[in-house]
Amino acid sequence: MANWAVAEAKAKFSELIEMAQARGAQEITRHGKLVGVLVSPEDWKKAKHTPTGNARTMSDFFKNSPLAGSGLDLKRSRTKARKVEL
């Protein structure tokens, strides 16, 4: 992953876009600290639909869990709630 200073990224934005498409994600830094990452639309779509991406449902989370198939019983109990005196 290439590293670009903000000023350089602004001055060479077209090149930055081309690099993201050809070589993958490009980091953008300010004063040596990471402030952004530019990725191609293809990489963005892939990342959003992987187990580590943001576009997951709770169901996807449990299906892709390392505990899936481990025998852990996640079924809800159907017993009546216990009475509590207030």
mmCIF file as gemmi writes it, N, C-alpha and C atoms, coordinates in Angstrom:
data_model
loop_
_atom_site.group_PDB
_atom_site.id
_atom_site.type_symbol
_atom_site.label_atom_id
_atom_site.label_alt_id
_atom_site.label_comp_id
_atom_site.label_asym_id
_atom_site.label_entity_id
_atom_site.label_seq_id
_atom_site.pdbx_PDB_ins_code
_atom_site.Cartn_x
_atom_site.Cartn_y
_atom_site.Cartn_z
_atom_site.occupancy
_atom_site.B_iso_or_equiv
_atom_site.pdbx_formal_charge
_atom_site.auth_seq_id
_atom_site.auth_asym_id
_atom_site.pdbx_PDB_model_num
ATOM 1 N N . MET Axp A 1 ? 0.854 -1.17 0 1 0 ? 1 A 1
ATOM 2 C CA . MET Axp A 1 ? 0 0 0 1 0 ? 1 A 1
ATOM 3 C C . MET Axp A 1 ? 0.898 1.23 0 1 0 ? 1 A 1
ATOM 4 N N . ALA Axp A 2 ? 0.71 2.094 -0.981 1 0 ? 2 A 1
ATOM 5 C CA . ALA Axp A 2 ? 1.513 3.311 -1.089 1 0 ? 2 A 1
ATOM 6 C C . ALA Axp A 2 ? 1.025 4.349 -0.089 1 0 ? 2 A 1
ATOM 7 N N . ASN Axp A 3 ? 1.918 5.247 0.268 1 0 ? 3 A 1
ATOM 8 C CA . ASN Axp A 3 ? 1.636 6.27 1.264 1 0 ? 3 A 1
ATOM 9 C C . ASN Axp A 3 ? 1.79 7.65 0.622 1 0 ? 3 A 1
ATOM 10 N N . TRP Axp A 4 ? 0.78 8.485 0.718 1 0 ? 4 A 1
ATOM 11 C CA . TRP Axp A 4 ? 0.786 9.82 0.131 1 0 ? 4 A 1
ATOM 12 C C . TRP Axp A 4 ? 0.539 10.863 1.215 1 0 ? 4 A 1
ATOM 13 N N . ALA Axp A 5 ? 1.301 11.955 1.206 1 0 ? 5 A 1
ATOM 14 C CA . ALA Axp A 5 ? 1.01 13.093 2.074 1 0 ? 5 A 1
ATOM 15 C C . ALA Axp A 5 ? -0.208 13.807 1.489 1 0 ? 5 A 1
ATOM 16 N N . VAL Axp A 6 ? -0.986 14.474 2.325 1 0 ? 6 A 1
ATOM 17 C CA . VAL Axp A 6 ? -2.208 15.143 1.859 1 0 ? 6 A 1
ATOM 18 C C . VAL Axp A 6 ? -1.897 16.1 0.715 1 0 ? 6 A 1
ATOM 19 N N . ALA Axp A 7 ? -0.865 16.934 0.865 1 0 ? 7 A 1
ATOM 20 C CA . ALA Axp A 7 ? -0.53 17.909 -0.175 1 0 ? 7 A 1
ATOM 21 C C . ALA Axp A 7 ? -0.202 17.219 -1.498 1 0 ? 7 A 1
ATOM 22 N N . GLU Axp A 8 ? 0.563 16.139 -1.445 1 0 ? 8 A 1
ATOM 23 C CA . GLU Axp A 8 ? 0.902 15.4 -2.649 1 0 ? 8 A 1
ATOM 24 C C . GLU Axp A 8 ? -0.336 14.748 -3.255 1 0 ? 8 A 1
ATOM 25 N N . ALA Axp A 9 ? -1.207 14.2 -2.404 1 0 ? 9 A 1
ATOM 26 C CA . ALA Axp A 9 ? -2.442 13.565 -2.881 1 0 ? 9 A 1
ATOM 27 C C . ALA Axp A 9 ? -3.325 14.581 -3.593 1 0 ? 9 A 1
ATOM 28 N N . LYS Axp A 10 ? -3.394 15.806 -3.05 1 0 ? 10 A 1
ATOM 29 C CA . LYS Axp A 10 ? -4.19 16.858 -3.685 1 0 ? 10 A 1
ATOM 30 C C . LYS Axp A 10 ? -3.593 17.266 -5.025 1 0 ? 10 A 1
ATOM 31 N N . ALA Axp A 11 ? -2.278 17.396 -5.075 1 0 ? 11 A 1
ATOM 32 C CA . ALA Axp A 11 ? -1.602 17.843 -6.293 1 0 ? 11 A 1
ATOM 33 C C . ALA Axp A 11 ? -1.638 16.774 -7.393 1 0 ? 11 A 1
ATOM 34 N N . LYS Axp A 12 ? -1.667 15.513 -7.003 1 0 ? 12 A 1
ATOM 35 C CA . LYS Axp A 12 ? -1.607 14.417 -7.974 1 0 ? 12 A 1
ATOM 36 C C . LYS Axp A 12 ? -2.824 13.507 -7.852 1 0 ? 12 A 1
ATOM 37 N N . PHE Axp A 13 ? -4.008 14.102 -7.705 1 0 ? 13 A 1
ATOM 38 C CA . PHE Axp A 13 ? -5.21 13.326 -7.448 1 0 ? 13 A 1
ATOM 39 C C . PHE Axp A 13 ? -5.507 12.306 -8.545 1 0 ? 13 A 1
ATOM 40 N N . SER Axp A 14 ? -5.348 12.7 -9.808 1 0 ? 14 A 1
ATOM 41 C CA . SER Axp A 14 ? -5.598 11.76 -10.915 1 0 ? 14 A 1
ATOM 42 C C . SER Axp A 14 ? -4.665 10.563 -10.822 1 0 ? 14 A 1
ATOM 43 N N . GLU Axp A 15 ? -3.391 10.81 -10.518 1 0 ? 15 A 1
ATOM 44 C CA . GLU Axp A 15 ? -2.429 9.725 -10.37 1 0 ? 15 A 1
ATOM 45 C C . GLU Axp A 15 ? -2.788 8.841 -9.184 1 0 ? 15 A 1
ATOM 46 N N . LEU Axp A 16 ? -3.253 9.459 -8.11 1 0 ? 16 A 1
ATOM 47 C CA . LEU Axp A 16 ? -3.668 8.717 -6.914 1 0 ? 16 A 1
ATOM 48 C C . LEU Axp A 16 ? -4.803 7.755 -7.254 1 0 ? 16 A 1
ATOM 49 N N . ILE Axp A 17 ? -5.772 8.225 -8.025 1 0 ? 17 A 1
ATOM 50 C CA . ILE Axp A 17 ? -6.894 7.377 -8.439 1 0 ? 17 A 1
ATOM 51 C C . ILE Axp A 17 ? -6.395 6.219 -9.297 1 0 ? 17 A 1
ATOM 52 N N . GLU Axp A 18 ? -5.523 6.509 -10.249 1 0 ? 18 A 1
ATOM 53 C CA . GLU Axp A 18 ? -4.979 5.458 -11.114 1 0 ? 18 A 1
ATOM 54 C C . GLU Axp A 18 ? -4.215 4.408 -10.306 1 0 ? 18 A 1
ATOM 55 N N . MET Axp A 19 ? -3.446 4.861 -9.33 1 0 ? 19 A 1
ATOM 56 C CA . MET Axp A 19 ? -2.684 3.936 -8.485 1 0 ? 19 A 1
ATOM 57 C C . MET Axp A 19 ? -3.623 3.044 -7.674 1 0 ? 19 A 1
ATOM 58 N N . ALA Axp A 20 ? -4.707 3.612 -7.163 1 0 ? 20 A 1
ATOM 59 C CA . ALA Axp A 20 ? -5.666 2.821 -6.387 1 0 ? 20 A 1
ATOM 60 C C . ALA Axp A 20 ? -6.295 1.74 -7.257 1 0 ? 20 A 1
ATOM 61 N N . GLN Axp A 21 ? -6.566 2.072 -8.521 1 0 ? 21 A 1
ATOM 62 C CA . GLN Axp A 21 ? -7.164 1.092 -9.421 1 0 ? 21 A 1
ATOM 63 C C . GLN Axp A 21 ? -6.157 0.027 -9.85 1 0 ? 21 A 1
ATOM 64 N N . ALA Axp A 22 ? -4.916 0.421 -10.057 1 0 ? 22 A 1
ATOM 65 C CA . ALA Axp A 22 ? -3.91 -0.507 -10.568 1 0 ? 22 A 1
ATOM 66 C C . ALA Axp A 22 ? -3.23 -1.324 -9.477 1 0 ? 22 A 1
ATOM 67 N N . ARG Axp A 23 ? -2.97 -0.701 -8.319 1 0 ? 23 A 1
ATOM 68 C CA . ARG Axp A 23 ? -2.147 -1.36 -7.295 1 0 ? 23 A 1
ATOM 69 C C . ARG Axp A 23 ? -2.839 -1.564 -5.954 1 0 ? 23 A 1
ATOM 70 N N . GLY Axp A 24 ? -4.082 -1.142 -5.852 1 0 ? 24 A 1
ATOM 71 C CA . GLY Axp A 24 ? -4.798 -1.341 -4.588 1 0 ? 24 A 1
ATOM 72 C C . GLY Axp A 24 ? -4.829 -0.079 -3.741 1 0 ? 24 A 1
ATOM 73 N N . ALA Axp A 25 ? -5.236 -0.237 -2.517 1 0 ? 25 A 1
ATOM 74 C CA . ALA Axp A 25 ? -5.473 0.88 -1.594 1 0 ? 25 A 1
ATOM 75 C C . ALA Axp A 25 ? -4.261 1.788 -1.456 1 0 ? 25 A 1
ATOM 76 N N . GLN Axp A 26 ? -4.549 3.091 -1.334 1 0 ? 26 A 1
ATOM 77 C CA . GLN Axp A 26 ? -3.513 4.107 -1.178 1 0 ? 26 A 1
ATOM 78 C C . GLN Axp A 26 ? -3.78 4.873 0.117 1 0 ? 26 A 1
ATOM 79 N N . GLU Axp A 27 ? -2.792 4.898 1.013 1 0 ? 27 A 1
ATOM 80 C CA . GLU Axp A 27 ? -2.941 5.61 2.29 1 0 ? 27 A 1
ATOM 81 C C . GLU Axp A 27 ? -2.613 7.085 2.114 1 0 ? 27 A 1
ATOM 82 N N . ILE Axp A 28 ? -3.361 7.922 2.816 1 0 ? 28 A 1
ATOM 83 C CA . ILE Axp A 28 ? -3.119 9.364 2.8 1 0 ? 28 A 1
ATOM 84 C C . ILE Axp A 28 ? -2.813 9.791 4.231 1 0 ? 28 A 1
ATOM 85 N N . THR Axp A 29 ? -1.702 10.507 4.406 1 0 ? 29 A 1
ATOM 86 C CA . THR Axp A 29 ? -1.261 10.891 5.74 1 0 ? 29 A 1
ATOM 87 C C . THR Axp A 29 ? -1.143 12.403 5.876 1 0 ? 29 A 1
ATOM 88 N N . ARG Axp A 30 ? -1.292 12.865 7.112 1 0 ? 30 A 1
ATOM 89 C CA . ARG Axp A 30 ? -1.064 14.274 7.456 1 0 ? 30 A 1
ATOM 90 C C . ARG Axp A 30 ? -0.155 14.272 8.674 1 0 ? 30 A 1
ATOM 91 N N . HIS Axp A 31 ? 0.985 14.914 8.551 1 0 ? 31 A 1
ATOM 92 C CA . HIS Axp A 31 ? 1.984 14.955 9.628 1 0 ? 31 A 1
ATOM 93 C C . HIS Axp A 31 ? 2.343 13.549 10.1 1 0 ? 31 A 1
ATOM 94 N N . GLY Axp A 32 ? 2.419 12.612 9.148 1 0 ? 32 A 1
ATOM 95 C CA . GLY Axp A 32 ? 2.821 11.251 9.46 1 0 ? 32 A 1
ATOM 96 C C . GLY Axp A 32 ? 1.731 10.353 10.023 1 0 ? 32 A 1
ATOM 97 N N . LYS Axp A 33 ? 0.532 10.894 10.221 1 0 ? 33 A 1
ATOM 98 C CA . LYS Axp A 33 ? -0.582 10.088 10.754 1 0 ? 33 A 1
ATOM 99 C C . LYS Axp A 33 ? -1.578 9.779 9.644 1 0 ? 33 A 1
ATOM 100 N N . LEU Axp A 34 ? -2.044 8.54 9.628 1 0 ? 34 A 1
ATOM 101 C CA . LEU Axp A 34 ? -3.018 8.114 8.63 1 0 ? 34 A 1
ATOM 102 C C . LEU Axp A 34 ? -4.33 8.88 8.809 1 0 ? 34 A 1
ATOM 103 N N . VAL Axp A 35 ? -4.79 9.532 7.716 1 0 ? 35 A 1
ATOM 104 C CA . VAL Axp A 35 ? -6.046 10.284 7.785 1 0 ? 35 A 1
ATOM 105 C C . VAL Axp A 35 ? -7.08 9.788 6.77 1 0 ? 35 A 1
ATOM 106 N N . GLY Axp A 36 ? -6.656 8.938 5.838 1 0 ? 36 A 1
ATOM 107 C CA . GLY Axp A 36 ? -7.598 8.433 4.855 1 0 ? 36 A 1
ATOM 108 C C . GLY Axp A 36 ? -6.992 7.328 4.022 1 0 ? 36 A 1
ATOM 109 N N . VAL Axp A 37 ? -7.866 6.619 3.323 1 0 ? 37 A 1
ATOM 110 C CA . VAL Axp A 37 ? -7.442 5.557 2.415 1 0 ? 37 A 1
ATOM 111 C C . VAL Axp A 37 ? -8.315 5.656 1.173 1 0 ? 37 A 1
ATOM 112 N N . LEU Axp A 38 ? -7.689 5.64 0.006 1 0 ? 38 A 1
ATOM 113 C CA . LEU Axp A 38 ? -8.424 5.653 -1.254 1 0 ? 38 A 1
ATOM 114 C C . LEU Axp A 38 ? -8.35 4.252 -1.85 1 0 ? 38 A 1
ATOM 115 N N . VAL Axp A 39 ? -9.527 3.692 -2.157 1 0 ? 39 A 1
ATOM 116 C CA . VAL Axp A 39 ? -9.597 2.368 -2.777 1 0 ? 39 A 1
ATOM 117 C C . VAL Axp A 39 ? -10.431 2.463 -4.039 1 0 ? 39 A 1
ATOM 118 N N . SER Axp A 40 ? -10.237 1.508 -4.936 1 0 ? 40 A 1
ATOM 119 C CA . SER Axp A 40 ? -11.03 1.468 -6.162 1 0 ? 40 A 1
ATOM 120 C C . SER Axp A 40 ? -12.46 1.058 -5.814 1 0 ? 40 A 1
ATOM 121 N N . PRO Axp A 41 ? -13.419 1.389 -6.674 1 0 ? 41 A 1
ATOM 122 C CA . PRO Axp A 41 ? -14.804 0.969 -6.412 1 0 ? 41 A 1
ATOM 123 C C . PRO Axp A 41 ? -14.938 -0.553 -6.3 1 0 ? 41 A 1
ATOM 124 N N . GLU Axp A 42 ? -14.156 -1.281 -7.077 1 0 ? 42 A 1
ATOM 125 C CA . GLU Axp A 42 ? -14.211 -2.738 -7.024 1 0 ? 42 A 1
ATOM 126 C C . GLU Axp A 42 ? -13.772 -3.252 -5.66 1 0 ? 42 A 1
ATOM 127 N N . ASP Axp A 43 ? -12.644 -2.707 -5.154 1 0 ? 43 A 1
ATOM 128 C CA . ASP Axp A 43 ? -12.159 -3.113 -3.834 1 0 ? 43 A 1
ATOM 129 C C . ASP Axp A 43 ? -13.147 -2.719 -2.744 1 0 ? 43 A 1
ATOM 130 N N . TRP Axp A 44 ? -13.778 -1.563 -2.882 1 0 ? 44 A 1
ATOM 131 C CA . TRP Axp A 44 ? -14.756 -1.096 -1.895 1 0 ? 44 A 1
ATOM 132 C C . TRP Axp A 44 ? -15.946 -2.057 -1.839 1 0 ? 44 A 1
ATOM 133 N N . LYS Axp A 45 ? -16.447 -2.459 -3.007 1 0 ? 45 A 1
ATOM 134 C CA . LYS Axp A 45 ? -17.586 -3.38 -3.05 1 0 ? 45 A 1
ATOM 135 C C . LYS Axp A 45 ? -17.229 -4.727 -2.437 1 0 ? 45 A 1
ATOM 136 N N . LYS Axp A 46 ? -16.02 -5.217 -2.733 1 0 ? 46 A 1
ATOM 137 C CA . LYS Axp A 46 ? -15.581 -6.489 -2.15 1 0 ? 46 A 1
ATOM 138 C C . LYS Axp A 46 ? -15.507 -6.387 -0.632 1 0 ? 46 A 1
ATOM 139 N N . ALA Axp A 47 ? -14.943 -5.299 -0.139 1 0 ? 47 A 1
ATOM 140 C CA . ALA Axp A 47 ? -14.77 -5.131 1.308 1 0 ? 47 A 1
ATOM 141 C C . ALA Axp A 47 ? -16.107 -5.028 2.026 1 0 ? 47 A 1
ATOM 142 N N . LYS Axp A 48 ? -17.089 -4.405 1.385 1 0 ? 48 A 1
ATOM 143 C CA . LYS Axp A 48 ? -18.394 -4.243 2.022 1 0 ? 48 A 1
ATOM 144 C C . LYS Axp A 48 ? -19.149 -5.561 2.145 1 0 ? 48 A 1
ATOM 145 N N . HIS Axp A 49 ? -18.799 -6.554 1.355 1 0 ? 49 A 1
ATOM 146 C CA . HIS Axp A 49 ? -19.542 -7.805 1.359 1 0 ? 49 A 1
ATOM 147 C C . HIS Axp A 49 ? -18.718 -8.989 1.836 1 0 ? 49 A 1
ATOM 148 N N . THR Axp A 50 ? -17.698 -8.713 2.624 1 0 ? 50 A 1
ATOM 149 C CA . THR Axp A 50 ? -16.905 -9.787 3.224 1 0 ? 50 A 1
ATOM 150 C C . THR Axp A 50 ? -17.25 -9.862 4.704 1 0 ? 50 A 1
ATOM 151 N N . PRO Axp A 51 ? -16.866 -10.948 5.37 1 0 ? 51 A 1
ATOM 152 C CA . PRO Axp A 51 ? -17.159 -11.063 6.799 1 0 ? 51 A 1
ATOM 153 C C . PRO Axp A 51 ? -16.602 -9.912 7.633 1 0 ? 51 A 1
ATOM 154 N N . THR Axp A 52 ? -15.601 -9.201 7.119 1 0 ? 52 A 1
ATOM 155 C CA . THR Axp A 52 ? -15.069 -8.078 7.896 1 0 ? 52 A 1
ATOM 156 C C . THR Axp A 52 ? -15.621 -6.738 7.425 1 0 ? 52 A 1
ATOM 157 N N . GLY Axp A 53 ? -16.497 -6.754 6.424 1 0 ? 53 A 1
ATOM 158 C CA . GLY Axp A 53 ? -17.044 -5.507 5.905 1 0 ? 53 A 1
ATOM 159 C C . GLY Axp A 53 ? -18.183 -4.985 6.754 1 0 ? 53 A 1
ATOM 160 N N . ASN Axp A 54 ? -18.683 -3.804 6.403 1 0 ? 54 A 1
ATOM 161 C CA . ASN Axp A 54 ? -19.733 -3.159 7.183 1 0 ? 54 A 1
ATOM 162 C C . ASN Axp A 54 ? -21.132 -3.601 6.784 1 0 ? 54 A 1
ATOM 163 N N . ALA Axp A 55 ? -21.299 -4.145 5.589 1 0 ? 55 A 1
ATOM 164 C CA . ALA Axp A 55 ? -22.629 -4.472 5.098 1 0 ? 55 A 1
ATOM 165 C C . ALA Axp A 55 ? -23.017 -5.898 5.491 1 0 ? 55 A 1
ATOM 166 N N . ARG Axp A 56 ? -23.073 -6.156 6.785 1 0 ? 56 A 1
ATOM 167 C CA . ARG Axp A 56 ? -23.442 -7.485 7.27 1 0 ? 56 A 1
ATOM 168 C C . ARG Axp A 56 ? -24.695 -7.394 8.109 1 0 ? 56 A 1
ATOM 169 N N . THR Axp A 57 ? -25.385 -8.493 8.163 1 0 ? 57 A 1
ATOM 170 C CA . THR Axp A 57 ? -26.522 -8.59 9.064 1 0 ? 57 A 1
ATOM 171 C C . THR Axp A 57 ? -26.072 -9.397 10.28 1 0 ? 57 A 1
ATOM 172 N N . MET Axp A 58 ? -26.863 -9.386 11.314 1 0 ? 58 A 1
ATOM 173 C CA . MET Axp A 58 ? -26.554 -10.181 12.494 1 0 ? 58 A 1
ATOM 174 C C . MET Axp A 58 ? -26.53 -11.662 12.112 1 0 ? 58 A 1
ATOM 175 N N . SER Axp A 59 ? -27.426 -12.045 11.223 1 0 ? 59 A 1
ATOM 176 C CA . SER Axp A 59 ? -27.468 -13.431 10.755 1 0 ? 59 A 1
ATOM 177 C C . SER Axp A 59 ? -26.152 -13.81 10.079 1 0 ? 59 A 1
ATOM 178 N N . ASP Axp A 60 ? -25.618 -12.923 9.221 1 0 ? 60 A 1
ATOM 179 C CA . ASP Axp A 60 ? -24.329 -13.176 8.561 1 0 ? 60 A 1
ATOM 180 C C . ASP Axp A 60 ? -23.224 -13.328 9.591 1 0 ? 60 A 1
ATOM 181 N N . PHE Axp A 61 ? -23.269 -12.491 10.618 1 0 ? 61 A 1
ATOM 182 C CA . PHE Axp A 61 ? -22.253 -12.547 11.672 1 0 ? 61 A 1
ATOM 183 C C . PHE Axp A 61 ? -22.211 -13.938 12.302 1 0 ? 61 A 1
ATOM 184 N N . PHE Axp A 62 ? -23.374 -14.469 12.675 1 0 ? 62 A 1
ATOM 185 C CA . PHE Axp A 62 ? -23.412 -15.774 13.323 1 0 ? 62 A 1
ATOM 186 C C . PHE Axp A 62 ? -23.083 -16.907 12.349 1 0 ? 62 A 1
ATOM 187 N N . LYS Axp A 63 ? -23.513 -16.787 11.101 1 0 ? 63 A 1
ATOM 188 C CA . LYS Axp A 63 ? -23.203 -17.822 10.113 1 0 ? 63 A 1
ATOM 189 C C . LYS Axp A 63 ? -21.702 -17.925 9.86 1 0 ? 63 A 1
ATOM 190 N N . ASN Axp A 64 ? -20.998 -16.794 9.883 1 0 ? 64 A 1
ATOM 191 C CA . ASN Axp A 64 ? -19.565 -16.771 9.59 1 0 ? 64 A 1
ATOM 192 C C . ASN Axp A 64 ? -18.7 -16.83 10.835 1 0 ? 64 A 1
ATOM 193 N N . SER Axp A 65 ? -19.3 -17.007 11.977 1 0 ? 65 A 1
ATOM 194 C CA . SER Axp A 65 ? -18.565 -17.066 13.239 1 0 ? 65 A 1
ATOM 195 C C . SER Axp A 65 ? -17.699 -18.317 13.302 1 0 ? 65 A 1
ATOM 196 N N . PRO Axp A 66 ? -16.532 -18.219 13.943 1 0 ? 66 A 1
ATOM 197 C CA . PRO Axp A 66 ? -15.717 -19.421 14.138 1 0 ? 66 A 1
ATOM 198 C C . PRO Axp A 66 ? -16.438 -20.475 14.98 1 0 ? 66 A 1
ATOM 199 N N . LEU Axp A 67 ? -17.461 -20.076 15.707 1 0 ? 67 A 1
ATOM 200 C CA . LEU Axp A 67 ? -18.211 -21.018 16.543 1 0 ? 67 A 1
ATOM 201 C C . LEU Axp A 67 ? -19.34 -21.711 15.773 1 0 ? 67 A 1
ATOM 202 N N . ALA Axp A 68 ? -19.567 -21.309 14.51 1 0 ? 68 A 1
ATOM 203 C CA . ALA Axp A 68 ? -20.619 -21.948 13.721 1 0 ? 68 A 1
ATOM 204 C C . ALA Axp A 68 ? -20.292 -23.425 13.582 1 0 ? 68 A 1
ATOM 205 N N . GLY Axp A 69 ? -21.248 -24.276 13.88 1 0 ? 69 A 1
ATOM 206 C CA . GLY Axp A 69 ? -21.043 -25.706 13.787 1 0 ? 69 A 1
ATOM 207 C C . GLY Axp A 69 ? -20.316 -26.313 14.974 1 0 ? 69 A 1
ATOM 208 N N . SER Axp A 70 ? -20.088 -25.525 16.021 1 0 ? 70 A 1
ATOM 209 C CA . SER Axp A 70 ? -19.352 -26.032 17.183 1 0 ? 70 A 1
ATOM 210 C C . SER Axp A 70 ? -20.252 -26.75 18.188 1 0 ? 70 A 1
ATOM 211 N N . GLY Axp A 71 ? -21.56 -26.728 17.929 1 0 ? 71 A 1
ATOM 212 C CA . GLY Axp A 71 ? -22.478 -27.381 18.851 1 0 ? 71 A 1
ATOM 213 C C . GLY Axp A 71 ? -23.044 -26.426 19.891 1 0 ? 71 A 1
ATOM 214 N N . LEU Axp A 72 ? -22.647 -25.173 19.848 1 0 ? 72 A 1
ATOM 215 C CA . LEU Axp A 72 ? -23.159 -24.174 20.778 1 0 ? 72 A 1
ATOM 216 C C . LEU Axp A 72 ? -24.643 -23.961 20.488 1 0 ? 72 A 1
ATOM 217 N N . ASP Axp A 73 ? -25.493 -24.095 21.51 1 0 ? 73 A 1
ATOM 218 C CA . ASP Axp A 73 ? -26.936 -23.966 21.341 1 0 ? 73 A 1
ATOM 219 C C . ASP Axp A 73 ? -27.346 -22.511 21.533 1 0 ? 73 A 1
ATOM 220 N N . LEU Axp A 74 ? -27.763 -21.854 20.447 1 0 ? 74 A 1
ATOM 221 C CA . LEU Axp A 74 ? -28.164 -20.449 20.503 1 0 ? 74 A 1
ATOM 222 C C . LEU Axp A 74 ? -29.675 -20.274 20.384 1 0 ? 74 A 1
ATOM 223 N N . LYS Axp A 75 ? -30.426 -21.35 20.599 1 0 ? 75 A 1
ATOM 224 C CA . LYS Axp A 75 ? -31.875 -21.257 20.497 1 0 ? 75 A 1
ATOM 225 C C . LYS Axp A 75 ? -32.439 -20.57 21.735 1 0 ? 75 A 1
ATOM 226 N N . ARG Axp A 76 ? -33.478 -19.805 21.497 1 0 ? 76 A 1
ATOM 227 C CA . ARG Axp A 76 ? -34.133 -19.087 22.584 1 0 ? 76 A 1
ATOM 228 C C . ARG Axp A 76 ? -34.982 -20.044 23.408 1 0 ? 76 A 1
ATOM 229 N N . SER Axp A 77 ? -34.928 -19.876 24.698 1 0 ? 77 A 1
ATOM 230 C CA . SER Axp A 77 ? -35.742 -20.691 25.587 1 0 ? 77 A 1
ATOM 231 C C . SER Axp A 77 ? -37.205 -20.272 25.446 1 0 ? 77 A 1
ATOM 232 N N . ARG Axp A 78 ? -38.089 -21.23 25.364 1 0 ? 78 A 1
ATOM 233 C CA . ARG Axp A 78 ? -39.518 -20.95 25.214 1 0 ? 78 A 1
ATOM 234 C C . ARG Axp A 78 ? -40.262 -21.072 26.548 1 0 ? 78 A 1
ATOM 235 N N . THR Axp A 79 ? -39.547 -21.217 27.644 1 0 ? 79 A 1
ATOM 236 C CA . THR Axp A 79 ? -40.204 -21.306 28.945 1 0 ? 79 A 1
ATOM 237 C C . THR Axp A 79 ? -40.767 -19.946 29.324 1 0 ? 79 A 1
ATOM 238 N N . LYS Axp A 80 ? -41.787 -19.99 30.185 1 0 ? 80 A 1
ATOM 239 C CA . LYS Axp A 80 ? -42.404 -18.734 30.621 1 0 ? 80 A 1
ATOM 240 C C . LYS Axp A 80 ? -41.447 -17.956 31.507 1 0 ? 80 A 1
ATOM 241 N N . ALA Axp A 81 ? -41.584 -16.647 31.468 1 0 ? 81 A 1
ATOM 242 C CA . ALA Axp A 81 ? -40.722 -15.79 32.296 1 0 ? 81 A 1
ATOM 243 C C . ALA Axp A 81 ? -41.038 -16.037 33.779 1 0 ? 81 A 1
ATOM 244 N N . ARG Axp A 82 ? -40.048 -15.92 34.607 1 0 ? 82 A 1
ATOM 245 C CA . ARG Axp A 82 ? -40.276 -16.123 36.034 1 0 ? 82 A 1
ATOM 246 C C . ARG Axp A 82 ? -40.905 -14.873 36.628 1 0 ? 82 A 1
ATOM 247 N N . LYS Axp A 83 ? -41.65 -15.058 37.681 1 0 ? 83 A 1
ATOM 248 C CA . LYS Axp A 83 ? -42.316 -13.936 38.35 1 0 ? 83 A 1
ATOM 249 C C . LYS Axp A 83 ? -41.342 -13.272 39.298 1 0 ? 83 A 1
ATOM 250 N N . VAL Axp A 84 ? -41.374 -11.966 39.298 1 0 ? 84 A 1
ATOM 251 C CA . VAL Axp A 84 ? -40.501 -11.186 40.171 1 0 ? 84 A 1
ATOM 252 C C . VAL Axp A 84 ? -41.364 -10.247 40.989 1 0 ? 84 A 1
ATOM 253 N N . GLU Axp A 85 ? -41.173 -10.26 42.305 1 0 ? 85 A 1
ATOM 254 C CA . GLU Axp A 85 ? -41.924 -9.354 43.153 1 0 ? 85 A 1
ATOM 255 C C . GLU Axp A 85 ? -41.228 -8.003 43.194 1 0 ? 85 A 1
ATOM 256 N N . LEU Axp A 86 ? -42.013 -6.965 43.019 1 0 ? 86 A 1
ATOM 257 C CA . LEU Axp A 86 ? -41.461 -5.609 43.049 1 0 ? 86 A 1
ATOM 258 C C . LEU Axp A 86 ? -41.865 -4.877 44.307 1 0 ? 86 A 1
